[in-house]
Structures are given as C-alpha cells and as structure tokens.
C-alpha cells in the first residue's frame, strides 16, 4: 500500500513539472501578450511617423507653398487705385499719406470720413498734421500693428511754392500718396506745382504710389476758374500716368443743388464731403 502511494506521488509530481515546463514556452506566452501590446504599440508609432513626414514633404515639393507665397508677392505689383484697393483688402499694414488743401483737413471732411468707411472692414489708425505746432496730432483712432494708417497732411490754403519743402517736414513712411490740390489756384500754376510736389514725394520714397484727386466744382459764380484748374490737374495726371478720382464729375452728376454740396468759398459742405468720401470708396471698389 505504501509503495502504491509512493508511485502515485511520483506520477503527480511528474504531471506538475510537465505543466510548468509548458507554461514557460515562448510561443504560449507571446499569444497572450501580443494582442495586448499590438494595439498601443502599432498605432502610436504609425501616427507620429506618417503625419509629420507627409505634411512637410507636400509643402516642400511645391503647390501649397508656392500658392501661399504668390499672393503677397503679386498684390503690391498693382498700382494706382487697383493697388490701393488690394492693399486695403489685405490684412497687411498699409500707410497712406494725403497731401492737399483745406478741402480735406478737418474731421468732417473727406479724408477722415473715408478713413471711417475703411474702418468698417479693417483696423485703422488716423493722424492729422498740426501745422501751427509743426507736428502730428495723436492718433484717433490709434489702431494696431496691422492697421491702415492715414497720415492726413492736408493744410488750409497751402502755399504751392513751399509745399515741396513741407513734404519733407511732414513725411512719414507711406506706400500710397494722394495729392489733392486745386481750390483757389490757377490752371497755369497748378501743373508745375504738382510736378515739384511729386518730385519731393519721390525723393522720400521712390516707390510711392501716387493718386490724384480731381477736386469738386466751385459755386456757379466762380465755377469757370475752378473748372479750368481741375482740367489742368487731370491733364497733368494723365501726362504722368497717374490714376485719378473724379470728384468734379461726381458733384455735377449729383441731383442736389450745388449750394447743398459746395460752400461759398468752394469748399465742400458736410454733404459734399460725404459725397467725396463715397466717391473715393466707389472708385476703389470699381478698380
């Protein structure tokens, strides 16, 4: 009996040893671990490797990068009204200087009113020239880093002979310069004066884009003189291949009586100033 129990014990020990050896085989162990390890290991490894690799390769190889670069490069190549329209439509900063007379120097006149219209679509900074102090007034509004900045150097009754020197005095880096002269000036003097002013501008920035205003008509009593002057301005602009905004015709086409648009001295009334600003904006939209 004792011998049988001894043999049975040996058999049990042999079976246990066999089972332990089977559990230690690599093939059996990997069948349990592989499904657990396969999901986290395979997926994270594939995702970071494929995404960064394919994206930079596509950019470097051409189409996307070339298209993105082409837009800012081609935008400044347009000039005149079309160029200004493109600059104002973009998100990049743009600097606009207005050199002119008293028809645009106040906050109820066309430059400021036009800046307010631009402000409806993008950030704007507006500053006006204080001639008595010889400095620029504080910005209102101030704007930000990507603003369309308006430098309004318009001056009541400017002396055309000294305007070229004033350009150097008031100058701020400007992409676009708008010339607005003509009120109470003769047709004979306006062309040579504009030539000198343009030269002064180009000395500050040889690449400045220049646009010319054909100013509003005078009251009926003095309309002949102003008509001759505006025609001389238009002729000068055409000779120099410069875009113009025809404020004169806009006033003639408006159905309201002349007295509602023009004051006795020829300056635009508040209604006339708004018509002027609207005409500038319409010209840019059509460019």
MARMAR-661734 format. One line per field, with one value per residue (C-alpha): x, z, y; residue in one letter; residue number from 0. Coordinates in steps of 0.2 Angstrom, whole numbers. Each point is the difference from the previous one (the first is absolute). Layout:
X c(X ...)
Z c(Z ...)
Y c(Y ...)
aa c(a ...)
i c(NUM ...)
***
This chain:
X c(0 14 9 -16 -1 18 -3 -15 9 14 -13 -8 17 4 -17 3 18 -7 -13 13 12 -15 -4 18 0 2 -13 -14 5 1 -18 -6 11 -1 -18 2 16 -5 -13 10 16 -5 -12 11 15 -9 -9 15 11 -12 -9 16 9 -14 -4 17 3 -15 4 18 -4 -10 -18 -6 15 1 -18 1 16 -7 -14 10 13 -13 -11 12 4 -17 1 -11 -18 1 16 -8 -16 11 10 -16 -8 15 4 18 3 -1 5 -9 5 -12 8 -12 -10 -14 -13 6 9 -15 -9 -16 9 4 16 -6 -17 8 11 -15 -8 16 -1 -16 10 18 10 4 12 -4 12 -1 13 0 9 1 9 10 -4 -13 -15 -3 -8 -19 -3 16 0 12 14 -9 -10 -3 8 -6 12 -11 12 -14 3 -12 5 17 14 4 17 5 -10 16 9 -15 0 17 -6 -16 6 -3 3 -14 -5 -13 0 -16 2 -15 3 -10 -11 3 15 2 1 17 9 -8 10 17 -4 -6 16 11 -11 1 19 1 -11 11 15 -7 -6 5 -13 -15 -16 -8 -18 -8 -16 -10 -8 -18 -8 -2 -16 -8 7 18 -2 10 16 -1 -5 16 10 -7 2 19 1 -7 11 15 -5 -2 17 8 -10 -8 -18 -13 -16 -12 -9 -4 -12 -7 -6 -7 -9 -8 -18 1 2 18 -3 -3 16 12 3 2 19 0 3 -12 -14 -2 -12 13 14 -10 -3 19 4 -13 7 17 -6 -10 15 10 -14 -1 19)
Z c(0 5 -17 -10 9 -4 -18 -1 8 -13 -14 7 1 -18 -6 9 -7 -17 1 7 -14 -13 8 -2 -19 -10 -12 13 9 -15 -5 15 0 -19 -1 15 -6 -19 2 10 -8 -19 0 9 -10 -17 4 5 -14 -14 4 2 -15 -13 5 -2 -16 -8 5 -6 -16 -7 -2 17 4 -17 0 18 -5 -16 7 11 -14 -14 10 1 -19 -3 -1 2 6 -3 10 14 0 1 15 9 -3 7 18 -1 6 -12 1 -9 0 -6 -6 -4 4 12 -9 10 16 13 8 -9 -17 -13 7 17 -6 -13 14 10 -15 -1 19 -3 -8 8 14 -3 8 -5 4 -6 -2 12 -10 14 11 -14 5 -1 11 10 -9 1 -2 5 -9 1 -8 -16 -2 -15 6 -7 1 -4 -4 -8 3 -2 -14 -3 -8 -16 -1 17 0 -6 15 11 -7 8 16 2 -8 7 -8 -13 -13 -8 -2 -5 -7 2 -6 -10 10 -3 -11 -18 -15 -5 17 5 -12 4 19 -1 -9 14 14 -9 -1 18 4 -11 9 16 -8 -18 0 7 -9 -4 -3 -5 5 -13 13 1 -11 8 2 -16 2 -1 -8 -16 9 10 -16 -9 15 2 -19 2 14 -10 -14 11 8 -17 -7 16 -2 17 5 5 10 -9 14 -12 -11 16 6 -17 -2 18 -2 16 -3 -1 16 10 -5 -1 11 -6 0 -10 15 1 12 12 -13 -13 11 2 -19 -2 12 -8 -17 5 7 -16 -10 10 -1 -19 -2)
Y c(0 12 -4 4 17 3 -4 11 15 -2 0 16 9 -5 8 16 2 -3 13 13 -4 3 17 6 -3 17 -4 -2 16 11 -5 9 15 4 5 11 8 1 14 13 -3 -1 15 13 -4 1 17 11 -7 2 17 11 -9 2 18 8 -10 7 18 -2 -8 15 4 5 10 9 5 8 9 6 10 13 1 5 11 15 -1 9 18 15 -2 -19 -1 10 -11 -16 7 5 -17 -9 -3 8 17 15 18 13 19 14 16 13 16 5 -11 -15 6 -1 -15 4 0 -14 -7 -4 -5 -12 -7 -4 -10 -10 -3 -10 -14 1 8 19 12 19 15 17 14 14 14 13 -12 -8 -18 -14 -1 -15 -15 -1 -14 -7 -17 -14 -9 -4 16 10 16 17 14 15 15 10 19 15 11 -7 10 -11 7 -6 -17 -10 5 -4 -18 -3 8 -10 -16 -17 -17 -1 -14 11 19 10 17 11 18 13 11 18 -4 5 -13 8 -3 -17 -11 6 0 -18 -5 7 -8 -17 2 3 -15 -11 6 -7 -16 -4 -14 10 -3 17 3 17 8 10 12 5 15 17 9 6 18 -6 -17 5 2 -16 -10 6 -4 -18 -3 5 -12 -14 4 0 -17 -8 6 -8 -16 2 -6 13 1 11 9 14 -11 -8 17 5 -17 2 6 11 19 6 10 -15 -8 15 15 18 -2 -16 -11 -15 0 -14 -8 3 -7 -16 -1 2 -14 -11 3 -5 -16 -3 3 -13 -13 2 -1)
aa c(x x x x x x x x x x x x x x x x x x x x x x x x x x x x x x x x x x x x x x x x x x x x x x x x x x x x x x x x x x x x x x x x x x x x x x x x x x x x x x x x x x x x x x x x x x x x x x x x x x x x x x x x x x x x x x x x x x x x x x x x x x x x x x x x x x x x x x x x x x x x x x x x x x x x x x x x x x x x x x x x x x x x x x x x x x x x x x x x x x x x x x x x x x x x x x x x x x x x x x x x x x x x x x x x x x x x x x x x x x x x x x x x x x x x x x x x x x x x x x x x x x x x x x x x x x x x x x x x x x x x x x x x x x x x x x x x x x x x x x x x x x x x x x x)
i c(0 1 2 3 4 5 6 7 8 9 10 11 12 13 14 15 16 17 18 19 20 21 22 23 24 25 26 27 28 29 30 31 32 33 34 35 36 37 38 39 40 41 42 43 44 45 46 47 48 49 50 51 52 53 54 55 56 57 58 59 60 61 62 63 64 65 66 67 68 69 70 71 72 73 74 75 76 77 78 79 80 81 82 83 84 85 86 87 88 89 90 91 92 93 94 95 96 97 98 99 100 101 102 103 104 105 106 107 108 109 110 111 112 113 114 115 116 117 118 119 120 121 122 123 124 125 126 127 128 129 130 131 132 133 134 135 136 137 138 139 140 141 142 143 144 145 146 147 148 149 150 151 152 153 154 155 156 157 158 159 160 161 162 163 164 165 166 167 168 169 170 171 172 173 174 175 176 177 178 179 180 181 182 183 184 185 186 187 188 189 190 191 192 193 194 195 196 197 198 199 200 201 202 203 204 205 206 207 208 209 210 211 212 213 214 215 216 217 218 219 220 221 222 223 224 225 226 227 228 229 230 231 232 233 234 235 236 237 238 239 240 241 242 243 244 245 246 247 248 249 250 251 252 253 254 255 256 257 258 259 260 261 262 263 264 265 266 267 268 269 270 271 272 273 274 275 276 277 278 279 280 281 282 283 284 285 286)
***
